[in-house]
Amino acid sequence: MNRFTEEYWDNLYLTGDTDWDIGYVSTPLKEYIDQLKEKSIRVLLPGAGKGYEAEYLYNNKFHNTFLLDWSGKAIEKFKRRVPDFPKENIIQENFFSHRKRYNLILEQTFLCSIPIEDRYEYVKQMYNLLYSRGKVVGVLFDYDFGKPYPPFGGTINDYEKLFAPYFLIKLMDRCYNSIKPRMGRELFFILQKP
């Protein structure tokens, strides 16, 4: 499966080599979260890193929010920053091994950490982690980084082909509310499990 190991990610968080980390909840996800009415839903943030979106959800009364990351170092940073977040909702695990179910999965460029050849497994796992009619909502890089290590990009056509066999694509379009350094290089999407 993914050749980038727990140790690989821990090392990035130890060295601070995390250029993708903007230091706060991303605007597209914040605005999506702000319009959600049902706060009791089960929400998963896979590959959450330092968990800014999980922190934002929890602080806005989404108490069934679960943070999942493979890196113990990223999780340590989250726990220090958000000590009140329920310990039982923090999961240190390989995403592909996780087996719980959720109403909503929020994706903050996590797919872009996964090599192209492993992406179909990612889609199947997302499908399996959702209840019927559950959604995957989030942000993907619409850009080819041209590197043999994460982040890996893609195009809208790549992502549509990837998701279409499993999900109804409700929306996939260029983000209008990206942060300035990412403007024109992000897609916002909403997928629904049939």
C-alpha positions in Angstrom: 0.0 0.0 0.0 1.3 3.5 0.8 5.1 3.5 0.8 5.2 6.6 3.0 5.4 5.1 6.5 4.5 6.3 10.0 8.2 7.1 10.5 8.2 9.1 7.3 5.4 11.4 8.5 6.8 11.6 12.0 10.1 12.8 10.6 8.3 15.6 8.6 6.5 16.8 11.7 9.7 16.6 13.8 11.7 18.6 11.3 8.9 21.1 10.5 9.0 20.2 6.8 5.3 20.6 6.4 4.8 23.3 3.8 1.1 22.2 3.4 0.3 23.2 7.0 -1.3 26.6 6.9 -1.7 26.8 10.7 -5.5 27.2 10.9 -8.7 25.8 9.5 -8.8 26.2 5.7 -11.3 28.7 4.4 -13.2 26.3 2.1 -13.8 23.8 4.9 -14.5 26.5 7.5 -17.3 27.9 5.3 -18.7 24.5 4.7 -18.7 23.6 8.4 -20.4 27.0 9.2 -23.5 26.1 7.2 -23.9 22.6 8.8 -27.0 22.5 11.0 -26.9 18.9 12.5 -24.1 18.9 15.1 -24.6 15.3 16.3 -23.3 13.8 13.1 -20.2 11.6 13.2 -17.4 13.4 11.4 -14.0 11.9 10.5 -10.9 13.9 9.5 -8.4 11.4 8.0 -4.8 12.4 7.6 -5.7 15.3 9.9 -2.1 16.3 10.8 -2.2 19.0 13.4 -6.0 18.9 13.2 -7.1 22.5 12.7 -10.4 21.4 11.2 -11.0 19.0 14.0 -10.4 21.7 16.5 -12.7 24.1 14.7 -15.5 21.5 14.6 -15.1 20.6 18.2 -15.1 24.3 19.3 -18.3 24.7 17.3 -20.1 21.9 19.2 -19.5 19.0 16.8 -18.6 16.7 19.6 -18.8 13.5 17.5 -15.7 14.6 15.6 -12.8 12.1 15.2 -9.3 12.9 14.2 -7.2 10.2 12.5 -3.6 10.4 11.6 -0.7 7.9 11.3 1.8 10.3 12.8 2.2 10.2 16.5 4.2 13.4 16.3 1.3 15.3 14.6 -1.1 13.9 17.1 1.1 15.1 20.0 1.1 18.6 18.6 -2.7 18.5 18.3 -3.1 17.2 21.9 -0.9 20.0 23.3 -2.9 22.6 21.4 -6.4 21.2 22.1 -6.1 19.5 25.5 -9.9 19.3 26.0 -10.5 17.3 22.8 -11.8 13.8 23.8 -8.9 11.3 23.9 -11.2 8.6 22.6 -11.9 10.6 19.5 -8.1 10.8 18.6 -7.1 7.8 16.5 -3.5 7.1 15.6 -3.8 4.5 12.9 -3.1 3.9 9.2 -6.2 5.2 7.3 -6.4 2.0 5.3 -6.8 -0.1 8.5 -9.6 2.0 10.1 -13.0 0.3 10.3 -15.6 2.7 12.0 -18.4 4.4 10.1 -19.2 8.1 9.7 -21.9 10.5 8.3 -19.3 12.9 7.0 -15.6 12.7 6.1 -13.8 16.0 5.7 -10.8 15.9 3.3 -8.1 18.6 3.6 -5.8 17.5 0.7 -5.2 14.1 2.4 -5.7 12.3 -0.9 -2.8 14.4 -2.2 -0.5 12.6 0.3 -1.3 9.3 -1.3 0.7 8.0 -4.4 -1.4 7.8 -7.6 -1.2 4.0 -7.7 -2.8 3.8 -4.2 -5.7 6.1 -4.9 -8.3 3.5 -5.9 -7.8 1.9 -2.5 -8.3 5.3 -0.9 -11.7 5.7 -2.7 -12.8 2.2 -1.7 -11.8 2.9 1.9 -13.7 6.2 1.9 -16.8 4.4 0.6 -16.5 1.7 3.3 -16.1 4.3 6.1 -19.4 6.1 5.3 -22.9 5.2 6.2 -25.4 5.1 3.3 -25.9 8.7 2.0 -22.8 9.8 3.8 -20.6 12.5 2.3 -17.0 13.1 1.6 -16.4 16.9 1.4 -13.2 18.7 1.0 -10.3 20.2 -0.9 -7.8 18.7 -3.4 -4.8 20.2 -5.1 -5.6 20.9 -8.8 -1.9 21.0 -9.7 0.9 18.7 -10.7 3.8 19.1 -8.3 6.0 16.9 -10.4 7.8 15.3 -7.4 8.2 11.7 -6.4 7.1 12.5 -2.8 4.0 14.2 -1.3 2.0 16.2 -2.0 0.9 14.7 -5.2 -1.6 16.6 -7.3 -4.1 15.9 -10.0 -6.7 17.4 -12.2 -10.4 17.6 -12.1 -10.6 14.9 -14.8 -8.4 12.6 -12.8 -10.5 13.0 -9.7 -13.8 12.6 -11.5 -12.7 9.3 -13.0 -11.4 8.2 -9.6 -14.5 8.9 -7.6 -17.3 8.3 -10.2 -17.4 4.4 -9.8 -18.3 4.8 -6.1 -19.8 8.2 -5.4 -22.3 10.6 -6.8 -20.3 13.7 -7.6 -22.5 16.5 -6.2 -19.9 19.2 -6.8 -16.3 19.5 -8.0 -15.1 22.9 -9.0 -12.3 25.4 -8.5 -12.2 26.9 -5.0 -13.3 30.5 -5.0 -12.2 31.0 -1.4 -8.7 29.5 -1.3 -6.0 31.2 0.7 -3.9 33.5 -1.5 -0.9 31.2 -2.0 -3.2 28.4 -3.2 -5.6 30.5 -5.3 -6.3 28.8 -8.6 -4.7 25.5 -7.5 -7.5 23.9 -5.3 -10.7 22.1 -6.0 -13.7 21.9 -3.6 -15.8 18.8 -3.9 -18.8 17.1 -2.4 -19.3 13.4 -2.9 -22.2 11.3 -1.7 -22.4 7.6 -1.1 -25.5 6.2 -2.8 
